[in-house]
Amino acid sequence: MIHPPLQQVEPRTDDAPAIENPLRSFSAVRPEKRLNTIDPLTDTRWDDLVACHPRASAFHRRGWLEALKHTYGYQPLVLTSASAGEPLTDGIVACRISSWLTGTRLVSLPFADHCDPLFGESGEELLSSDRLVGEFTGQQYKYLELRPLRAWASLRNQFLPFESFYFHELDLGPSLAQLFKGLHKDSIQRKIRRAEKEQLSYESGRTEELIQAFYDLQRITRKRHHLPPQPKNWFQNLVKYMGEAVHIRVARKNGAAIAAILTLRHRSTVIYKYGCSDGAFHHLGGMPFLFWKVIEESKASGAERLDFGRSEMNNEGLIAFKDKFGTTKRTLTYYRYPGKKEKHVYLHENSQLMRRMLCMVPDGVLSAIGRVLYRHIG
């Protein structure tokens, strides 16, 4: 049986260009309840849903999607049960990644640690996995990847686990004194006091000078780990399109930047997204110092949670570091349909093969590789 294609929903703005329906490989189980595709960059109903949905995060925001499009050329889309003119009560946001190197696929969402489907009040059935894969043939897309932060019961019907991480989160409800007491005494508390004793200076904001300081440290850090840095314009675009939702914090010793952190904010949750440092100054406690600044300022501004992001399960050092802030830890699993265990090992940013290849590459060449490579691995 040939099912009708997904209905294309026009944006509400008259001058906004309609996007080509990229999901013609999908169809609904029942024609009267077929899923529709909208452009979240032009349809303001998506902004309305993200602003009020309890599972929305900074990664759902229009600014994150704009940064992805303008840096890497990814086309964002939203699958929803809403028809034209109806308010959005649900939606799954994804990006179409077209790569001659890694194939064409849908990812929800590139470079996001997690991205929950936004279900409506009626539950998961409107965006069930059965409906998502209804007529997915694999001819147009290699796979659809979902990165839900929370369990989604019907996902197991069709999708298979692809990759798992640890996810850390800190409850900011306790008092500052209690939060400080919860920090590891030797590894974190002592280093924060060392940073204060060393009189590290501290700057925060979104200026071009802070972006440059952050990016310079990012290059040093990625080089230390034998990995290419993401392109500078990725961070510039995050600041440009996400505005006040982005915060860069930099610690300096005698005017030299020694550690930096980039965070995102959505309502009551602050997300630690990127961190970098100069290894020659680790003994000064720059990173613990900055994390404590994030905790202090987030709590003062009314935030309730600090999302420490994902950690690869074999990265014992990073996991232990996050544990020492008194965080809670749980497993974060990504799913794919079709559920093949295929991986581009040679392109995966944590692959040992790629690290061995890049360890001897000069800094300038490494940055150029990052500008080319990341659009293929989102």
PyMOL commands that set and color helices and strands:
alter all, ss='L'
color gray80, all
select helices_A, chain A and resi 31-33+44-52+58-60+62-72+124-127+129-132+153-157+176-181+185-197+208-224+232-245+279-284+286-300+316-323+352-358+363-377
alter helices_A, ss='H'
color red, helices_A
select strands_A, chain A and resi 7-8+36-38+75-80+92-97+105-108+144-146+160-171+201-205+246-253+256-266+269-277+305-312+328-337
alter strands_A, ss='S'
color yellow, strands_A
deselect
rebuild
show_as cartoon
